[in-house]
Amino acid sequence: MTTPATTTAAAGASTTATVAVIGLGIMGLPMARNLVAAGHRVTGYNRSQEKTDQLVAAGGQGASSVAEAVAGADVVITMVPDSPDVEAVVTGEDGVFAHAEQGALWIDASTIRPDVAVRLAEQARAAGVRPLDAPVSGGEQGAIDGVLSIMVGGEAGDFEEARPVLEGVGRTIVHVGPSGSGQTVKAANQLIVAGNIQLLAEAVVFLEAYGVDTDAALTVLGGGLAGSKVLDQKGQKMLDRSFEPGFRLQLHHKDMGIVTAAAREAGVSVPLGALVAQLVAATVARGDGGLDHSGLFKLTQELSGRTDG
């Protein structure tokens, strides 16, 4: 049994690269900013010019097309919402594969279906581009702080070459296997996170029903076996009923679809995951897809017949 390669971010990495970032949303923009701060030469492309302007203000460069962004880039990072979005920006006559430099590294930091990641990796290699599927975990704050957890699928040598760039945006960076493996591990991550959020929501509703000092309760729970990053990052949001998106429910809904489909394909039973997937779907269907995924609390509260007024 082999031990996966792991790296921890080192400040002031000496290797710099020319990096194109395609997709400057909630996660992509802070990642691009951190790459600039790490000394890389960063060009960004986004459908919304406002986001590109923010990167320029941080010291990066803006591009008006994918082709312009990737011209001369050593590394191309895509960070877009879903499998069709990734396919749209990397394939076709205007895509990454048609315009990237031969031998360039393509790092897809999006969260997409593992089978799509494998298929696109094959197309990338045929085009002379070296693919890594490298979805991230840590949410918006993790992206801002540059402490994301990154699970990477692809060739080990390509992973090593990408290390200095990945260290600019993450803290825990692990090569988990061949192409598609990063997306498989990310699916497992989203399964665990969704389950934790739902149970945290149920716990908060339970505590409030008994009139407990919920701030004190979450403090002591966080110090024991019930403690988790989900509790640390999402508990106060539930107490404050503050669901500004760090990671939108509609995206977690998409991710739970990836989990349940991949589990079915593998013949794996995920009964609790399937239930949470339905709760996420119901929350999105009722119009709350734009909320942070901690917004699962709203549906949980209503299922108990409790409202805030």
N, C-alpha and C positions, 0 to 999 in steps of 0.2 A: 504494500500500500504506500503510495507516495504522499508526501506532505505538500499541501498547496503553497505556492510562493506567496509571501505576504510582505508588504512594505508599510512602514509608518512614515508620515510626512516629515520631511526634514526642511527646516527653514533655510531659505537662501540657496536652493538647489542651483548648481553651477551650470547645468545644461539648459540652454534656452532654445526655443523653437518658434517658427512662424506658424500660427494657429488660426484656423478659420472656425468660427462658431456659428452654426446655422440654427436659429431659434433662440431668441433672447427674451423668454418669458420669465415666470416666477423663479425658475431654477437656472435657466440659461444665462440670464443677465448677470446675476451675482457670480456665477462660475466664470464668466468671461472677465468680469472685473478682477477677480482674484488671480486669473492668469496674467493680466496686465501687471498687477501688483507683484507677481512672482518674477517679472522681467521678460515674459514672453511677448512676442509681437503678435497682437491679436486683431483680426478683422472680423466683424460680425455682420450677419445678414438676418433681417427679420421683416415680416410682412408689415408690421407697424413701425413707421419711421421714428416715432417717439422713443422706442426702446433702443434703436440704433444710435440715436442722438445721445442717449444716456451713456452708452458705451464710449462714444467719442469723447464725451465730457470727462470720462474716467481715464482717458489716455489711449484708448483703442482707436481703431479705424472702422469706418462704415463702408458697406458695399450695397449696391443697388440690385444685385442678383446673386444667385448661388455661384454662377460661373466666375463672377468678379471676386467673390469672397474666397474661393478656393485656389485662385491663380497663385502659384508659387508657394502654397502652404505645405509645410512638412506634415502637419496634423490637421485633420478635419474632424470637428466634433458636431454631431447632430443632437439636438435636444428639443424634440417636438412631441405632441401629445400621444399619438397612436400609430399602429402599424401602417395604415394607409398614408399617414403623413410622412413617415420615414421613407416609404417607397416613392412618394411624390418628389421628395427633395434629392434622392440619390439616383433614381433611374431616369431614363428618357434623355432626350437631346439637350435639355437644359439642366440636367442633374449633376450630382457630385461625381459619379463614375465617369461621365463624359468629359469632365473638365479638370479633375484632380490630377496632380503630377504623378507620373509613374513611380511606384514605390511609396507613395504617401500613406500614412496611417489614417484609417477612418475609425473613429471611436463613436459608436452610437450610445449615448447616455440616456436615450429615451427608454421607456418601459413598453415593450412590445411582445408579441407572441414568440415563443422560442422557435417554432418552425419557420416563421418569417425571418427571424434573425439568421438561421442556418441558410435559408435560400438566398438572402441578400448577401451573406458572406461569400457564397459561391460566385455570385455575380460580381462582387467586388474583386475577387481574385482574378476572375476572367478579364477584368478591366485593368489589371495591374495595380490594384489598390489593396492594402493589407488591412483586413477588418478585425475589429475588436468590439464585441457587445459588452458594454460597461454601464449598465443601469446603476443608479445611485439611490441611497437611502439617507434620510436625515432631514428631509423637508426644506422649506425655504430658509429657516434659520441655519440649518447645517450648511446650505449653499452659501449663505452670507458669511458665515464664520469660517468657511473653507475646511470643514471637518466631516465631510460626507463619508459614508461607507460605500465603497465601490466594489462590485462583484464583476469580475472580468472573464469573459470567454474568448478564446482565440488561441493563436500560436504563442507559446511561452516566450520566444524570442521577440515577437512583436510587443508583447506585454512589457518586457524589460525596456525596450526602446521608448515605449509610451510612459514609462514610470515618471520621468521628470514633469511631464504635463499633468498626469493624474495627481501627483503630489501637490500641484498648485491648487487643487480643488477639494482634496480629500485627506482623511487621516488614516482610515483603515482601508487598505487597498489589497485585494486578494485575487490571485489568478485561480479560478475555480474549475477550469477545464477547457475543452474545445469550444468552437463557435456554438452559440446557443445556450451554453452553460450559465453564463451571466444572467440571461433572461429567466432561466429556470430557477436560479437561486432568488432572483428578485420576486418571482411569483410566490415563492415560499415566504419571503419577507412580508409581502402584502397580505398574505393569509394570516400571519401572526399578528401584524399590526391591526388589521380590521377586527380580529377577535379580541384583542386587548382593548381597543377603543370601545367596542360594544359592552364588554364586561365592566369597564370603568364607568360607562354611562349608567349601567344598571346599579352599580355600587353607589354612585352619587345620588341617584333617585331614591335608593333605599335609605341612605343616610339622611337625606333631607326629610323623608317621610317621618323619621323619628326625632327630628329637631336637633340633631347632633351638630356641634360646631364643625362644619365641614372643612374649614381651613385646617383646623387642628387634626381632624381625622385623616386628611390626605397627607399631612406631614408625617404622622406616625406610620401610616400604611406605606409611605414611600421609603421608610427606614427598615422595613422588614422584607419578607419574601415576596410580598405583593408589589414591591417597588419595581418600577420600570421607567424607561424613557418616555413611554406613552403617558404614564401617570404624571411624570415631571413636566412634560410639554403640553399635555391636553387637559389635565385636571382643572387647572385654574380657568381655562377657557370655558369649561362646562359650568363652573361655579359662577363665572361672570356673565354667562350667556353671550360670549363674544366669539363669533364664528367667522371672523375675517379669514379668507383662505390662505393657508400656508401650503395645503395640498387639497385640492377641490374634491368633493364627494363624487362628482361626475367622472373624475379620473380614477378614483378608487373603484368605482362601479365598473369601469373598463377593465381594471386590473383583476377584479374578482371574476370577471368573465374569462380572462386568461387562465386564472387558477382552476376554475371549475372545468373548463374545456380540456386543459392539459391533464388534469387528474383523471377525467373520464377516458382520455386517450391512453393513459398509462394503466388504467384499471385500478386506480387508487380511490378509496372511499374517503371523502372529507365531509362528514356529516355536519359538524359544527361550522366549518367553512361555508358549506352550502347554505346553511341557515343565515349566517351573517351576510352572505352575498345577497340573499333575498331582502334582508333588512336595509342594506345599502341601496338596492334597486328601488325599494318602496320609498325611501327618503328622497332619492333623485326624482322619482315619478311624481312626487307631490310638490315638486318645484324647488327643492333645496339643493340641487346639484352644484350650485355655485358657492355653497358654504364650505368651510373647512371640514375635513372628514370627522372632526370632533362633533360636528352638527348631527351625527347619529343620536346624540343625546336628546334632540327634540322629539324624534319619533319614540324613543324609549320612554320619555316622560309622558307622552300622550297615551301610550299603550297602558300606562298605569293610571290613566284618568287624572293626571296632575298637569296643571298649566300654571303659568306665571301671572295670570291676570286676565 
